[in-house]
Structures are given as C-alpha cells and as structure tokens.
C-alpha cells in the first residue's frame, strides 16, 4: 500500500494524488488517505470533488473508514480480515468510528465471520458501544461482540409483548450469542413470557417566563461609595441581546439574567447553555425556538430521573442515562427555560399605548 505523507506535501505529490483519485487507482484505503492529505494541504472537499469526482460525503466516509482500518490493523487482526477490508467494506468500517481500537478489531472480525452488511454493522457498533458503557457485565454475557449483540436483542425481546416480534428478537439473540451462558439467558425467554416494558424517558423540566417579575435585568455595579465622578463615568454601558437578555462586554465573558427560583439558588455551580429546541432529547417539535438550559456542574452523581450533559465525539449533548454507566457526567440539567412570549415588543415600549 502506498504511504501518503500529510506533512507538507509538495505540489507534484498533490497532483499525483488527484490523478490517482480521478482514475480510482489503488484501494479505497489509499483513496481515504489521499483525500485526507489533500484536505490537510488546504483543498476544500468541493474542490476535490470537482477535480476527482469524489463527492464530499464519499470523501468523509473513506477518510474516516481509512482511519478505522489503520487502527484496526494496529490493534491486530487476521490476514483474512485485513485483506478483506483493504479491498471492500469502507461503509462497514465507517460504522465502527464510535468504537475504540480493540473494539474495532473485534467488530471487524465478527461481521466478516457472520457476513454482515453495513446496516447490520451499525447495529453491532451500537450494541458494543452501549454494552461497553455498562459498569458491570450483565449476568451470563461476556464482552464478545456476539454477546453484546445478543444482550441488545435479549433486552429488546423482554420489552416486547407481541409474540411474533418477541420471537424474532429471541431468534436474533440466539443467532449471535457467542458464549453458552449468553445463549442460555436468551433461551430462558422462550419459556418466560414476562414483559418488562421500556421505561419512558423523564420529562424535561421546561418552563416559560410569564410574568414581568421573572424578567430581571443585569445592571453594572460602579462600586461602593465613596466614588469619584471619573469612576462613575467609567462604568460601561450594557448591551442586552436575545430573548434572554444576554449581556456581553469587551472581555471574555457574558451574563444572562435568570429568575431566583429555588432550584437556581440551590445549584452549587450553575452554567447556562443556549440551545435550539430541536437539539434537545425527546422533543416532539422541530421548531428552532432558542432555549436556555441551566446545568449544575457540581451535580455529577447519576440518577435515573434526570438529564445530564455529556461529551460524545467531542461535542456536548444532553442525554438521559437509563442505567448507570461509565460515561463521564459533566453536569445535571436543572432547568430548561423558554423565553417569555411577547406579541409586540415595540408596543410595550410605548406606555401610552399600554394605558389605552
């Protein structure tokens, strides 16, 4: 396999990479490495598409899949697995991006042995990721990819009251179970028809500001008397913006006014985060209404009645953790605030119109 150096490639090398991509020479792994090298050299994905015919979404897939391939090989896989995925399978390896190095190797070996496609591989990756988050292994299940997948189907089957659907899930669990003990756990469902319904996610603590008393304003503090005129004049003017009257200043910081509700006063280390409603979990509407989520960074102890802020793929997100896991909790959601609905903000500025 040709090695592409991402360290300051010369123009001739870049032209060579573009030509190889245009002619689709080499393996898909080489294509991914070439796309990565070109992007690091300053080529936009659209420019690469125009030069080679590789669409941006395809570039992203082969770049990520090539990274997964490299880490998988470094972790150690058989020659059969390595040679197979060097030829085909970028869509499958792309699904394993959420796994760590050793899990990627195990997952690739597993899907090849069972001849699974990329859709099935997505289920394998999801099952392995969720399984790895459990603090202790479930009774009877090992950390083998097959057992992780069997546990996912076992759990889904227990929640299913429809006998046909339940039977299909049990059959899938038996198909993939790796250990005898895992198989035994799944087989128990053939005679145990107890339904363990999936627990619904808790309701987010959403509030809307309704009264004027709940709309405080932030006022700058000049200091404590005695004060000179110069000190008084030096106080900067505050410029509020947005539905929640956010205040910024020339330094690195901002403030937001929040009513003194008990839950806010009780928070040890509250932090506000702005979010579109569509980005919050379990929201039925796709509206882009801006919400203010208040998180207590000091509240990092898990409980099953709360939402927490966690990090995934280097991005912050709000999540309900149904079971205690090893996912680092960064804070607990204590309040989700909706802005006060004002029909006509301009009218409220003219007191004579309000009086009428």
N, C-alpha and C positions, 0 to 999 in steps of 0.2 A: 504494500500500500504506500502511495506517495505521501510524504510528510509535507504539510503546508505550514510554514512558519509565520505566525501572526506578528512577529517582531519586525516592524518597519520594512515590509516587503518592497522590493524595487518595482518600478513601472513595468518592466519586462515580465516579472513574475505575475503581476496582476493581470496583464493582458493574456498571459498563458492560462491563468485560472478562468478568465472569462471565456476563452476559446474552448477549454475543456468542458465547461458547463454548457456552452452553446451546442457542442457536439455530443453532450452527455457521455463523455468518456470517463471510464473508471467506475467505481462503485458509488452507491448512494452515500456511503460514509465519507468518501472523498468529496462528494458534492457538498455535504454539510460543512466539512472543514473549509472548503473553498469559499462558500458563502460567508462563513464566519470571518475568514481572513479579509475578504473584500469589505465587509461591513466595518471591521475594525480599522481598515485603511481609509474609511470615510465614504465608501459607496453607500448611498441610500438604497433601501430594498427595492424601491420603484425603478431606480436606475439599473440595478442588477436585472430586474425583470425585463426592461427594455432591451438590455444587451444580450440576455441569455434565454429568455422565455420562462424562467423560473418565477412563478408568481410569489408575492410576499408571503402568503400563507404557507406555501410549499417550502420556501426558504426557512421559515421559522421551524417547520416540522423537521426538516433534515438536519438543521443546526442543533436543535435540542436532542433529537434522536441520536445524532453522532456523539454528542457528549455522554448520553446514557450508554451508548455502545462502548465508548472508551473506558468509562468507569466500570462497566460490567466485565470487560476483559481484564481490567486491572484487579478486580476482585477475585477472578478465577472462574472460568467456565470451561467445559469440554471443547475439544476441537470441533465437534459436530455443531454445538451451539454457536460457537464463534463464526464458523464458516457459513452457517445458515443465515445468521443475521447480518453478515457482511454483504450477502447477496440481496436479500429481501427482508422486509419487516420494519421499515422505518416508522410506519404507522403504529405498529405494536410497541416498539421501544419508546416511542413518544409518550405513550400512556404511563410508562414507568418513571417519568420525570419526578413524580411525587415521592418516590421511594429512595432509600439510602443505597449506598454502593452494594453492600452484600445482599440486600433485598432485591435489587435489580437483577443480579446474577441468578438468584434463586427463582425469581419470577420468569426470567427468560428461559431457563431450563425447564420450568414447569409447563409453560404454554407451548413450547416446542414438543414436549413429550405427549401432551394432550391434543396437539394440533389445533390450538385455539386461534381465532382471528382477533383483529384489533378490538372489536366490540367486547368480546369475552375478556380480552386482556385488560380492558378498562375496569371490568368487574373484579378481576384478580387484583389489580393495583389498589382499587378502593377497599377491597376486603383486607388486604395485607396492611394498608395504612391504618385502618380503623382497629385492626387486631393489635398492631404494634403499640397503639395508644393505651391499651388496657394495662392497668397496674400489675395485675396477676393473670396468668393464663387461665382461661375457663376450664372447668373440670373436664378432663378427658381429651382436650385439644392441645396439640403441640404447636410450635411456631412455624411449622412447614406451610408453604403456600397452599397446599391442598387442604390442610386442616383449617387454615384461616378462611378459605372459601367455603368449606363445609360449615364452619361456625356461622358465617353470614346467612347461609341458607337455613341452617337449624334455627337461628333466631327469627328469621322471616316466617318460617313454617309454623313456629309456635304462636305467632301473632295472627295467623290466617284461620278463619272459621270456615271458609269454603273448602270442602273436602278435595275437590279436584285441584284447586290451586295449591292446597297444602301438600297433596301427593306429589305434584310436580316439583315443589321445592325440596321435599324429602328426597326424591329421586336425584336431584342435582347435588344435594349434600352427600348422598351415598356414592355418587359418581366421582366426586373429587376428594373425598376423605382419604387421607394418607395413612394415619395410624389406626390400628384396630380399636383403640379406645374412643377415638373420634367417631368411627363408624358405629360403634355401639351406642353412643349418645344420640346419633341421628336415628338409628333403628328403633330406639325407645319411643319415638314419636309415632311409629306405626301402630302402637297399642295405646299410647297415651294421647287422648284427644283434647286435653285441657288447652284452652285458648288463653294465651297471655297477651291481651291487647296492647298495642303500642301506645305508650303514654304520650298524650298530646303535649306539644311544646307549651310552656307557660306563656301567658300574655305579656307582651312588652309593657312596661309602665309608662304609657303615653299620656301626657297632659297637654291641655291647651290653655294658654294665658287668656283669661277672660276679663278680669277687672283691671281698672287703671292702677289700683294699688299694687298689682303684680307686675307693673312695668316700671321698675326703678331706673333711674339714670345714674351714670357714673359721673362724679364731679371731681375735678382735680383739687388737690389739697396744697394750699400755699405754704402751710407750716403752722407754727404756733406763735401767737403774739408774745413779745413784741416783734413786729415785722416792718421792714422799710418799704417804701414805695417801689424801689427797684425790684425787690424780691416778689412783690405782689404782681408787678407787670411781667415778670419773667415766667409766670405760670403759663404753659402752652394751652392753646385753645383745643378742645377735644372735638374730634370729628367722628360722630357716630354713623355707622353704616349697617345695612342689612336689617332683617326682620327682628333680630335680637339685639340691636343697638351695640354692635361690636365697636370697640374703641382701639385704635392703633396709635402709635406715636413713632417718632423718628428712630427710636432704638429698636431692639429686637424683642418685641413683646406685644401683647394685646390683651384686652379685658372684655368680659361680657357680663352684663347685669343679669343676675339670677335672683328670683324671689327667695326670701328667707324661710323656705319650708323646712320642716323638722328634718327631713331626710338629707337636705343640703347641709344644715347646721351640724348634723351628726357625722357627716363624712369627714374622715381624717385628712385625706389628700385628694380633693375633688379636681378633676380636669375636664374641660369642655372640648367636645369634638363636633364639628359641623358635618352633617351627612345628608345626602338626598334620601328621602323615604324609601326609594326603590332599592337602596343598598342594605336596608335593614332586613333581618330574617323574618319570615312568616308574615309578610305584608301582602294583603290581597290586591292592593292597588299599585300601579306602576307610576304614580304621579311623582313629579320631580320636586315636590314640596321640600323645602330645606328644614331640617330638624336639628335641634341641639341635643346631643347625647352627653350626659354628665356621668363620668366614670370615677369611682373612688379607687385610686391606685393602691391604697393601703389594704383594700379588701381583696385578697388573693386566695382565700380559702374556698374550695369548691362546695357548692350545694346545688341540688337539682331543681331549685325553684328560681334560679336567677340566670341572667345572661352575662357573659363575660367578654372582655376584649382579649383577643389572642393574635398571634402572628402566624401567617401562612404564606409561603412563597414570598417572603419579605414584604408582605402587605398586612396592615392591621384590618381585622374584621371582627364583627360582633357575632357571638355564637352561643347557643345553648348546648351545654355538655350533659347529655342524658346520664352518662356514667362517669365515675371518677377516672381520670386518665393522667398520663404523664405530660400532657400538653402544658407548657408554662402559661399560667394565668397572669395577665398584666394588669388586670383591674376588673371591678364589678360594675355593671351598668346599674345606676341607682335611679335615674330619671331620664326619660326621653321627652323633650319639650317641643311642642308645636307653637308657632308664633300666633299672636292674637290676630284674629281675622278682622281687618279694617276695611269697610266697604269703600270709603272715600277719604284717603288721608288728607287731601287738600281741604276738604270741608272742615275737618276737625281743627285746622289751624285758624279758622275764622270764627271767633266766639260769637259774633252777632248772628251768624247763620245757625249755630247750635241753639242759641236762645230762642230763635223763631220756631 
